[in-house]
């Protein structure tokens, strides 16, 4: 993204979209005070986050036994209720469905390609499904301090090892078909990117015409094979993202607030919630709603407006698709592909 002399002025920045992830699929009941269990609690979590200022909801579903649900019927039920309860929110299904192990000593893993493809069949359809690009280590505990997980299920050796060894399986066989299925159902992919290499793969998909739509993505700074917390890496990623993209900053534990503050100052968007963080100051618990409220306060202190639900749908360009690679590149502010025999740097065509 390009920065002009006035790009840090809040009146020139897009309104802030706050993405809430209040369903914490890696945790078990008792790990956090605000983990929803019943369907009513799932819906209330969404309502509470929306009322606090969040306009995008990252969705997982929990069974009554406390484990993450893998049943599409449960997602269908929750989606139907959310459409009624929070009609203005952008509803985003987590593409892993649930990566939590069934029990201590089990594997923490993303579900099979075929199962993840079924997310395109959820009815009512979601606005978005998150999508991983390229197989990658996802050791979510690498950046955790001992205090982060003290007293939680992840502190147990079996669970800790499961999350330490987790891998995101997302090769070309997966993402090429998944992108096709999502477009066929008019569901926007929300790219969850771990590093620059994955951003470059997405650009190649766009330039080859394998994806033709808005570029909406998270910079996932959780370590363990994903991006870390170095500010220089964050700024470089923001610099490399196309001008027409929509970028959200995602981190883990007590790094969520400072990373989010940097993102807010630079004009990006933020994600918070108990899926990512349980803490405010060291030793002080913080609910998903309180995390949303914190981002609202930071935005207000900087003078940046917070998006409404309708703003978020406009900013994310929900329901928008493009005809081909050429239109996608133009809409995203990227230079066109090289024409046969063309030499030198590519420039945008202004002759028409």
C-alpha angles and dihedrals in degrees: 000000000000121000121207125193090268098041093104093056105106093220088064095048126088114256114274117262112205114203115203124205103184101154100076100200093189093058131076126218108285094033089092131014095229103050108131118229110167123054090249089055091050090055094044091053089057093047092049093049091048092050089051092055108275117132101177121061121202105207135212126153128223127207120226090258087065098251124118113271121240094183115114088206089065091052090049091052094048093046091052092051094045092053087060098039101042106017094163097054123099102240112215123184117214105242096218089062087207127342096184119119117247091235141350108297093026124115122271101217146149113250125255123287092250092053093048090049087062089070086080088063098057112129123239085034119238122236091236144010118201115236132198120215119211127001110281143168111260106190097166094181097057094094096036118113117219088251090056093067103024108137094010130111091253089065088068110098096236095051092041092054091047092056093041091057099040118132129194108226106207113139127157092274087062106039098041093055094038092055090051093049094048093050091048088057095041092244116144117230114230106205116223104201127191101187148349093279090062092048088053091051090054090051089052090051089053094046091050093048095245090124124031112175145074116318106234114168149157125226099220109208102178099118125221094101094335125085117299131218102271107132092216091060091050093050092046091051090051089049092052097047112100116257092244095053126102111228129194124188116225125183138155139255118335091350090070095082099047093042089047091049091054090048092050092050092050095048099257126123131249143229124206138162144104092292087071107024143015100182145077109178117000108295095008117111120224128196126221090253092051090051091053090049090051091056090049090054092049091049091048091050089054093044095244118144120235116232124246120222091264090049090053093052090050094046092048091044091227111200094016122128134168132227101235147332094289094056092043092053091049094048091050093049093245124142114257126260119273113269119224109283094006115141133196129020120341116248130188114261109247098165093095 
